């Protein structure tokens, strides 16, 4: 699926959504909805030639879990505002598409309903104001079948009309969050904000859940290296969909630096602004093992449920296959090894050495 196709998908989804929901999904820290996608568009490629016909395969693994393609579904809140079954419907699409889904701390769907759809899934953990509840959620996710914990280490910085904040939405299913805490546990949180984790939280969650930990929200090579040295099995280069500090670099600007700093000691992933198969190829070529797609999957869910999400993933995978062939490489691993991309920003010289 092309970026133009995803723009059309967004518009169809908006037509069927209340304005406060659509505006919340689109909101960014700097008010520029597609700034990250524009940065992915700025990547330039150096295709490989003289290799003859190359057999193309998108299959790969993420932390040992086989997936049919390297396009994963990002954890996102308020999915029940897009579809009554929320993450359960998204997981159904992921299972049919042979990929993995991230599940937010703020999901309104019980872990058991998500797990029974058959897709592999990772639990995205925030460090809540009551850290014991973070531990409880990680343990419950592991017991329900999650295969990794995604520890979010950045803060969002949305400055929006209060009417579009989910806590101020009209009462109804779309407003629901934290379904995997009890009523008593949610009351213990009150209105207190979450906390930013330190390095020690990596080992703590790994021990409590008995699962590998992926650190989500890294934009610096030195932070990525410290996370891996502290026990992280992976790092996700992310700006939370351009929802963190306004004026911060885009995920694509940081990706090559992070991949080089990790130096193969952990897996690297990317999200934020992925809008077409060429963007996926760029991420792979700059060092990512896989990408997470966020808003497009949310819009597809709102537009046509699991079928919409399946269609989105199939379109992106088809476009990635075509892009790999045009770049002269056959697999995601070959795209990484051949260093076929030159990124904008801080990492612009990668691939020219």
C-alpha positions, 0 to 999 in steps of 0.5 A, a space after each residue: 500500500 502506498 502513502 497515498 493509499 494510506 492517506 485515503 484510508 485515514 480520510 475514510 476512517 475519519 468520516 466514521 469517527 467522532 471528531 474528538 476521537 479522530 483528532 486525538 489519533 492524529 494529534 502530535 507534539 508539534 501539530 504536524 501530523 505527517 512530519 515523520 513520514 516526510 522524513 522517511 520520504 527523504 531516505 535515498 537508496 543505492 540499489 545493488 546491481 549485477 546479482 542476477 535474479 534474486 529470490 525474494 522472501 519477507 519471512 524473518 524472526 523477532 526475538 525468535 518468533 517467526 513472522 511472515 514479514 517484518 511489518 508488526 502492529 504497534 501498541 495503541 490505546 483507544 482501539 475500542 473507539 475504532 472497533 468494538 472488539 479493539 485489540 482482539 480484532 487487531 490480533 485476529 488480523 495479525 494472526 491471519 497476516 502472520 505477524 505480531 501485535 503490540 498491546 498497550 498498558 492502556 488497552 480496554 480489552 482483557 489479555 485473555 481475549 487478545 491471546 485467544 486470537 492466536 497471534 504472537 504479542 508483546 506487552 507495552 508497559 508504562 511505569 505507572 505511578 504505583 510501580 507494583 501495578 506495573 509489575 502486576 501487569 507484566 506478570 499477568 501479560 506473561 501468564 496470558 501468553 505475551 512473549 516480550 515486554 516493551 518498556 516505554 521510556 519516553 514521555 508524550 508531550 501533547 498540548 491539545 484541546 482538553 476535549 479530545 483527551 480520552 479522559 474527557 471523552 463522553 462515557 462509553 466503551 471508547 473511553 475505556 482503559 486499563 482493562 487488565 487492572 481491577 477496579 481497586 487497582 485503578 483507584 490506587 492510580 487516581 490521576 497520578 501520572 506515570 514515572 520515567 523508568 531507569 535502567 534498573 527497570 529493565 532487569 526488574 521486568 525481565 525477572 518478574 515476567 520471565 520475558 525479554 525486554 525491549 526498550 521503546 522510545 530510544 533516539 540516541 546511540 548511547 542510550 541504546 548501548 546502556 539499555 543493552 548493557 543493562 539487559 535489554 534484548 531489543 530497542 525500538 527507535 521511536 518518537 511515539 508517533 511524533 508525540 514526544 518533545 516537539 522539535 526532537 529528531 525523527 526516528 529515521 534520523 536516529 535509526 542508523 546511529 542506534 543500530 551501530 551503537 547496538 552492534 548486533 548485541 540486540 535487535 533493533 526496531 523502528 516506528 513513527 511515520 511508516 506509511 508505505 513499503 519503501 519506508 519499511 525498506 528504508 528502516 530495514 536497510 538502516 539497521 532495523 529488524 522489523 518495523 511497527 505500524 501504528 496509526 495506519 493500523 488504527 485507521 484500517 481497524 476503524 475503516 473495516 475491522 480485521 479485514 481492513 488491517 489485513 488489507 493494510 498489511 498485505 498492501 505494505 508487504 506487497 510493496 516491500 517485496 517490489 521495493 526489495 526487488 528494485 533495490 537488488 536484494 532479496 530479504 530483509 537481512 540482505 537489505 541490512 547487510 548491503 547498506 543500500 540506504 542513505 538516511 537524512 539527518 545525523 546518520 546521513 553518511 551511513 552506507 558510504 564508508 
